[in-house]
Amino acid sequence: MKAWIDRDGCISCGLCESTCPEVFRMADDGLAEVYVDEIPEDSEEMAYEAAEGCPVSVIHIENE
């Protein structure tokens, strides 16, 4: 399972990082980023929660 962010639409709210810091973080440019290749199995539920909670819906999670 992988996550990706449409960074052009990110508003830097930090919700994803606070919800699932095992997958998301704020990059040096102030925008959110995914910093893992694969979502750890024990973080999948929180990654989905971060995607659903994103106020601008720019987080996407894909099953491979």
N, C-alpha and C positions, 0 to 999 in steps of 0.2 A: 504494500500500500504506500502510495506516495502523495505528498502534498505539494501544491505550488500556489504562488500568490501573483495576481495581476498587480504588480507594483505600481503601475501607472495610476491605479485608482485608490491606492492605499492613502489613508488620511492620518497615519501615524498615531492612532489612538492607544496602541499597546495592549488592547484586549487579548489578542491572540497569544502574546508573550506571557501575560499574566495567567491565562487559562491553561496553556500547554507549553511551558518553557523547555520541555524536552524536544520540541520540534521547531518552535518559532522564537525569534529574537528580533530585536531592533538593530538594524545595521548602522554602520557609521554615517550613512547618509540620512538617517532618521526614519527610514521606511522599514516595515517589517520584512523579514526574510525567513525562508525555510533553510535550516542549516544541517539537516540530515538527509541522506539519500533515501532511506526507508523509514517510515514511521515505526518506532518500536511497538511491538504487539501490546505491551502494557500501557501504551499512551494513545492507542487508537480512539478510544471513547472521548478522551479529552481533546484530541485533534478535531474530531467531528464537532464537539461542543464549541471549539474556537471558530470553526468554519460557519456554523449556524449562528453564532453570536456576532460575527463580523458585521458592523453597521453598514458597510458598503459592499458586502458580498463579494470580496475579491479573493477569498481563500477557496481553493478547490482541492478535493481529495479524490484520488482515483485508485480503484482496485486494478491490479495488473493482470 
